[in-house]
Amino acid sequence: MGTKLLATFRDFSAGLNVKDAANLIPENALTESQNAVIGNGYVAKRSGYEQFASSQVTQTLTWQQFGGKKWSDV
């Protein structure tokens, strides 16, 4: 089996950078983030979801415009 290489990064003060080219991104910036909360100089695991109801959706509605007016103005 191959060897796993691990690295520890503690400084995320540059935050998330999705604009610049890979060779221009500083070491203290993230280029991708999944299930994370990015704050001022830190990255933390995002909290999970909480189930509020156990019933299923039984009806969906589609809102349309009538004669250029929004449905709420009709």
CORGI-V272960 format. One record per residue. RES is the residue in one small letter. PSI is psi in radians with two decimals (* if undefined). Layout:
<<RES PSI> <RES PSI>>
//
This chain:
<<m 2.69> <g 2.86> <t 2.37> <k 2.32> <l 2.19> <l 2.53> <a 2.55> <t 2.24> <f 2.27> <r -0.23> <d 1.94> <f 0.57> <s -0.36> <a -0.18> <g -2.67> <l 2.24> <n 1.85> <v 0.15> <k -0.71> <d 2.78> <a 2.68> <a -0.65> <n -0.12> <l -0.09> <i 2.23> <p 2.83> <e -0.36> <n 0.42> <a 2.64> <l 2.55> <t -0.26> <e 2.54> <s 2.39> <q 2.24> <n 0.76> <a 2.69> <v 2.19> <i 2.08> <g -2.89> <n 1.55> <g 0.20> <y 2.81> <v 2.31> <a 2.72> <k 2.34> <r 2.47> <s 2.72> <g -3.09> <y 2.70> <e 2.33> <q 2.20> <f -0.45> <a 2.66> <s -0.04> <s 2.72> <q 2.77> <v 2.24> <t -0.26> <q 2.42> <t 2.60> <l 2.53> <t 2.16> <w 2.37> <q 2.91> <q 2.51> <f 1.96> <g 0.63> <g -0.02> <k 2.59> <k 2.74> <w -0.55> <s -0.31> <d -0.09> <v *>>
//
